[in-house]
Amino acid sequence: MRTKEEAVAILKSFDIGNKFSYLPVLPKASVLIPLLVRSGRLHTLMTLRSSELRTNAGEVCFPGGKRDPSDGDDVDTALREAEEEIGLAPDGVQVVCRLFPVMSKSGLLVTPVVGFIEESFCPRPNPAEVSAVFTVPLDVFIGKDHGAHGMLGPLNSFHYEDPDSGSQYHIWGLTAMFAILVAALALKKKPEFDAGFDHDDPLPFFQQVLHRRICKL
């Protein structure tokens, strides 16, 4: 079990800094991976996208979206989107780090921004974008999954039942990859399945995946 302070220190050591500054100019997006401590365990907050949306309708994801011209950087994008989607004020987030960007299936360079929020945070989901908000213990994402193997590595998939509502959620794709990454780093534990990356040194894996996708553009 990791305390918040330990998790913050570990995650900060993996901040990407300017490691990806050499990349060509690409359409960008960011997601916020909100962490919180509940009953002594690290959790992450996730959302279920509205079934009325044109893209990725009804899928589980982290708050986030495309870079806006008014955004100064990836952190600004993640915080703005989180406020718009679930009512999370930017000053309610202790931003910890930016982790390795990944190219989405739609061609966006998506950067995960990790931050801590208070357990007492009460989400106010925007019904036009979000139909549910729930939390998942972080260690779920290093336990057994139900994945398969794709062209760029493991395609991880989790089925989670929220004990508070009884609702069942399917967490997969890019969202699952980011959740696994944060869980493996913050908890400093190797997943019980093939996650594709070395949890002690994940940078080479994410660089390789990114370069493969960019070469196909």
C-alpha positions, -999 to 999 in steps of 0.1 A, spaced: 0 0 0 13 34 -9 6 67 9 -3 98 -12 31 113 -5 50 82 -17 28 80 -48 34 117 -56 72 112 -53 72 82 -75 50 96 -102 70 129 -103 101 109 -111 84 97 -144 73 132 -156 82 134 -193 96 169 -191 109 177 -227 116 141 -237 91 143 -265 98 178 -277 113 165 -308 80 152 -321 65 168 -352 35 191 -348 5 169 -343 -31 174 -332 -31 172 -294 -54 162 -266 -50 156 -229 -67 136 -202 -67 141 -165 -61 110 -144 -75 121 -110 -62 101 -80 -76 101 -45 -71 82 -13 -102 63 0 -101 39 30 -63 39 28 -62 28 -9 -54 48 -40 -83 52 -63 -88 69 -97 -119 87 -109 -134 78 -142 -164 88 -163 -188 72 -187 -193 92 -218 -228 101 -228 -245 78 -253 -255 109 -273 -219 118 -282 -208 114 -318 -175 97 -309 -168 70 -283 -203 72 -271 -210 51 -240 -173 44 -233 -154 47 -201 -127 73 -201 -109 99 -181 -119 136 -183 -102 152 -212 -104 163 -248 -87 182 -276 -63 211 -272 -81 244 -274 -63 275 -289 -66 292 -255 -48 263 -237 -12 271 -228 -1 234 -225 -13 198 -219 -20 206 -182 -43 235 -192 -62 212 -216 -67 185 -190 -78 208 -163 -102 228 -185 -118 196 -198 -122 182 -163 -140 214 -152 -163 214 -182 -171 177 -179 -174 170 -142 -172 204 -124 -137 198 -111 -122 233 -104 -85 236 -115 -75 247 -81 -90 215 -67 -63 195 -85 -27 189 -72 -10 183 -106 17 158 -102 31 149 -136 26 144 -173 32 109 -185 40 93 -219 18 105 -248 1 80 -269 -14 83 -304 -52 76 -304 -70 57 -331 -83 91 -344 -47 105 -348 -46 127 -317 -14 128 -296 -30 122 -261 -10 132 -230 -21 119 -196 -18 144 -168 -19 129 -133 -32 148 -103 -46 143 -68 -80 155 -58 -98 154 -24 -118 124 -15 -147 148 -7 -149 160 -43 -185 158 -54 -187 156 -92 -212 176 -112 -213 158 -145 -223 178 -177 -251 156 -190 -243 165 -226 -209 148 -222 -210 125 -192 -236 100 -180 -218 87 -149 -188 93 -127 -173 66 -105 -141 56 -88 -120 24 -91 -93 12 -67 -60 16 -86 -48 -19 -78 -76 -33 -100 -55 -23 -129 -25 -45 -120 -46 -75 -112 -58 -101 -137 -74 -86 -168 -92 -101 -198 -70 -88 -226 -59 -98 -260 -29 -90 -281 -30 -64 -309 -6 -51 -335 10 -26 -311 9 -47 -280 -15 -59 -254 -52 -48 -257 -62 -48 -220 -97 -49 -208 -113 -48 -174 -149 -54 -162 -156 -35 -130 -187 -34 -108 -191 -2 -88 -200 -13 -52 -219 20 -46 -243 19 -75 -241 -17 -87 -234 -5 -122 -210 -25 -143 -183 -8 -165 -161 -21 -193 -127 -3 -192 -105 -9 -223 -84 6 -250 -64 38 -243 -81 44 -210 -71 10 -197 -35 15 -209 -33 48 -190 -49 33 -159 -24 3 -160 5 27 -164 -4 49 -135 -12 19 -113 20 2 -120 41 33 -114 22 47 -84 20 13 -66 54 3 -78 41 -32 -87 44 -53 -118 10 -61 -133 -2 -98 -131 -4 -99 -169 16 -88 -199 12 -50 -199 38 -46 -227 61 -22 -208 87 -25 -180 71 -9 -149 106 2 -138 114 18 -171 84 23 -193 98 50 -215 113 28 -243 80 9 -248 59 41 -252 85 57 -275 85 26 -297 47 25 -299 45 62 -307 72 61 -334 54 32 -351 21 51 -352 38 83 -365 55 64 -392 21 53 -405 8 89 -408 
